[in-house]
Amino acid sequence: MTSRELEGRTALVTGGTRGIGRATAHRLARAGATVLLTGRDEQQAQQAARDLEARYGTPASGLGLDMTDTGSADALMERVAEEHPDLDILVANAGIMGVGLLGSIPAQDVRSVVEVNVLGTFAVLQGAARIMIPRRRGAIVLLTSLVAAHGVPGMASYAAAKGAIAALTLSAAEELSPQGIRVNAVAPGTIETEMLAPYPRAILDETAARTPLGRLGTPEDVAGAVAFLVGDEASFITGHVLAVDGGLLP
Ligand SMILES: NC(=O)c1ccc[n+]([C@@H]2O[C@H](COP(=O)([O-])OP(=O)(O)OC[C@H]3O[C@@H](n4cnc5c(N)ncnc54)[C@H](OP(=O)(O)O)[C@@H]3O)[C@@H](O)[C@H]2O)c1
């Protein structure tokens, strides 16, 4: 990607206040994009947007989104349609992890994981499609996971949700690509963010040791892949799930 390749484009990054979403918001702003980022706390999102503006000199806005309520995603996308009808890029990043063995995970936890990761992402994707279809242009990246394709004990609810996102990527790409909108996904392996908080350091060190590239991923590793997929160098790529996992097979 050239240094200011995304100048003149507007990108929405959900969950842009920390972790992979934050790194992606920075990466896209560095490439010149106007970045709209969301957080559950709108004020925190606005502060993150001000940081982007100060650092890269590109316009940015912080918006509220809580995907435990699909109404919140619908409201967000109506607001984006009204205020940014030129939306070019969606990175549907916001998500939560679900941990628990099949025999003991409470049904409510499963429901939350599906509500946030699947229904929330679906609503944001639908809203973006409604904005992009009339313009016949756009690039969308969804966040799935290594566990969707390989399975990990204790992560069934999360794997089911992220598997849904991988499937959604393929169908959305089939439907939207003829309308000029590319849809891809990234499937991160183990990336050092707050999402890994439930795991003891020894387990993470063991995962790093098993990873062919010899380390865990960073949010910036994933942000680079996302920036590639939304940029012009990926202009003939759609319906693809790109692993960003250091070569790890669980
Ligand atoms: N880290 C990994 O190893 C890994 C691996 C594979 C896939 N992923 C995926 O990558 C994406 C980002 O993960 P991460 O590691 O950066 O996680 P993270 O550091 O925990 O950040 C999660 C982001 O999602 C937002 N979020 C959480 N619950 C939300 C809700 N109910 N409504 C709206 N936003 C919500 C958070 O917003 P707030 O700041 O407002 O809480 C935050 O910005 C997720 O989809 C995750 O499943 C991560």
The ligand as an SDF file (V2000), in Angstrom:
LIG
                    3D

 48 52  0  0  0  0  0  0  0  0999 V2000
   -7.0170  -11.4170   19.9660 N   0  0  0  0  0  0  0  0  0  0  0  0
   -7.0810  -12.5620   19.2970 C   0  0  0  0  0  0  0  0  0  0  0  0
   -6.2940  -13.4930   19.5370 O   0  0  0  0  0  0  0  0  0  0  0  0
   -8.1150  -12.7610   18.2200 C   0  0  0  0  0  0  0  0  0  0  0  0
   -8.0200  -13.9090   17.4280 C   0  0  0  0  0  0  0  0  0  0  0  0
   -8.9600  -14.1270   16.4280 C   0  0  0  0  0  0  0  0  0  0  0  0
   -9.9430  -13.2000   16.2030 C   0  0  0  0  0  0  0  0  0  0  0  0
  -10.0310  -12.0780   16.9610 N   0  0  0  0  0  0  0  0  0  0  0  0
  -11.1310  -11.1500   16.6770 C   0  0  0  0  0  0  0  0  0  0  0  0
  -10.6240   -9.8530   16.4280 O   0  0  0  0  0  0  0  0  0  0  0  0
  -11.5730   -8.8780   16.8230 C   0  0  0  0  0  0  0  0  0  0  0  0
  -10.9140   -7.8860   17.7660 C   0  0  0  0  0  0  0  0  0  0  0  0
  -10.4440   -8.5860   18.8960 O   0  0  0  0  0  0  0  0  0  0  0  0
   -9.3630   -7.9950   19.9100 P   0  0  0  0  0  0  0  0  0  0  0  0
   -8.4310   -9.0840   20.2200 O   0  0  0  0  0  0  0  0  0  0  0  0
   -8.8530   -6.6920   19.4310 O   0  0  0  0  0  0  0  0  0  0  0  0
  -10.2900   -7.8170   21.1960 O   0  0  0  0  0  0  0  0  0  0  0  0
  -10.3470   -6.7360   22.3450 P   0  0  0  0  0  0  0  0  0  0  0  0
   -9.0110   -6.1250   22.5820 O   0  0  0  0  0  0  0  0  0  0  0  0
  -11.0510   -7.4080   23.4720 O   0  0  0  0  0  0  0  0  0  0  0  0
  -11.2930   -5.6090   21.7100 O   0  0  0  0  0  0  0  0  0  0  0  0
  -12.6060   -5.9240   21.4020 C   0  0  0  0  0  0  0  0  0  0  0  0
  -13.2600   -4.7500   20.7340 C   0  0  0  0  0  0  0  0  0  0  0  0
  -14.6380   -5.0930   20.4940 O   0  0  0  0  0  0  0  0  0  0  0  0
  -15.4610   -4.1210   21.1230 C   0  0  0  0  0  0  0  0  0  0  0  0
  -16.6420   -4.7420   21.7180 N   0  0  0  0  0  0  0  0  0  0  0  0
  -16.6910   -5.7310   22.6520 C   0  0  0  0  0  0  0  0  0  0  0  0
  -17.9580   -5.9950   22.9740 N   0  0  0  0  0  0  0  0  0  0  0  0
  -18.7200   -5.1570   22.2410 C   0  0  0  0  0  0  0  0  0  0  0  0
  -20.1080   -4.9350   22.1460 C   0  0  0  0  0  0  0  0  0  0  0  0
  -20.9820   -5.6070   22.8840 N   0  0  0  0  0  0  0  0  0  0  0  0
  -20.5510   -3.9910   21.2910 N   0  0  0  0  0  0  0  0  0  0  0  0
  -19.6900   -3.2760   20.5420 C   0  0  0  0  0  0  0  0  0  0  0  0
  -18.3600   -3.4150   20.5970 N   0  0  0  0  0  0  0  0  0  0  0  0
  -17.8880   -4.3500   21.4440 C   0  0  0  0  0  0  0  0  0  0  0  0
  -14.6370   -3.4940   22.2220 C   0  0  0  0  0  0  0  0  0  0  0  0
  -15.1470   -2.1980   22.4350 O   0  0  0  0  0  0  0  0  0  0  0  0
  -14.9630   -1.4380   23.8460 P   0  0  0  0  0  0  0  0  0  0  0  0
  -13.5700   -0.8830   23.8150 O   0  0  0  0  0  0  0  0  0  0  0  0
  -16.0090   -0.3830   23.8190 O   0  0  0  0  0  0  0  0  0  0  0  0
  -15.1490   -2.4550   24.9280 O   0  0  0  0  0  0  0  0  0  0  0  0
  -13.2460   -3.5070   21.6130 C   0  0  0  0  0  0  0  0  0  0  0  0
  -13.0180   -2.3860   20.8240 O   0  0  0  0  0  0  0  0  0  0  0  0
  -12.7260   -9.6430   17.4750 C   0  0  0  0  0  0  0  0  0  0  0  0
  -13.7540   -9.8310   16.5320 O   0  0  0  0  0  0  0  0  0  0  0  0
  -12.0850  -10.9760   17.8250 C   0  0  0  0  0  0  0  0  0  0  0  0
  -13.0320  -12.0140   17.9230 O   0  0  0  0  0  0  0  0  0  0  0  0
   -9.1360  -11.8300   17.9620 C   0  0  0  0  0  0  0  0  0  0  0  0
  1  2  1  0
  2  3  2  0
  2  4  1  0
  4  5  1  0
  4 48  2  0
  5  6  2  0
  6  7  1  0
  7  8  2  0
  8  9  1  0
  8 48  1  0
  9 10  1  0
  9 46  1  0
 10 11  1  0
 11 12  1  0
 11 44  1  0
 12 13  1  0
 13 14  1  0
 14 15  2  0
 14 16  1  0
 14 17  1  0
 17 18  1  0
 18 19  2  0
 18 20  1  0
 18 21  1  0
 21 22  1  0
 22 23  1  0
 23 24  1  0
 23 42  1  0
 24 25  1  0
 25 26  1  0
 25 36  1  0
 26 27  1  0
 26 35  1  0
 27 28  2  0
 28 29  1  0
 29 30  1  0
 29 35  2  0
 30 31  1  0
 30 32  2  0
 32 33  1  0
 33 34  2  0
 34 35  1  0
 36 37  1  0
 36 42  1  0
 37 38  1  0
 38 39  2  0
 38 40  1  0
 38 41  1  0
 42 43  1  0
 44 45  1  0
 44 46  1  0
 46 47  1  0
M  CHG  2   8   1  16  -1
M  END
$$$$
